[in-house]
Amino acid sequence: MMSNEYQEAFDRFLESSVCDETNEAVFALSRAAFLAGWLAAGGTPVQETKIFEVLKSEGKEK
């Protein structure tokens, strides 16, 4: 069983930006490793697609 001091410190870490950055890095690494395996196994290369596109008006804004 963990002490209350440990649990409080761990909770602070989970709520920090450092934890968010670490999770993003682990996800990116996992995705890259999966892609490498996918390609090595003969999978088709992934093509990046735009999620959205910002449209600009052609007329002058008033």
Residue, then its C-alpha position, 0 to 999 in steps of 0.5 A: m500500500m502506498s503512503n498518502e504523501y506518495q499518492e498526493a505527489f502522484d496525483r499532482f504528477l498526473e495533473s501536470s503538463v509533464c505527464d501530458e507531454t509524456n503521454e503524447a510522446v509514448f503515444a507517438l512512439s507507439r504509433a511510429a512503432f506500429l507503422a514500422g511493423w505495418l510497413a515491414a509486414g507489407g501493409t500499404p503506406v498511410q496517406e495523411t489526410k486533412i482533417f479540415e481546411v480553413l476557408k478565406s473569403e474572397g471579398k473584402e470584410k466590412 
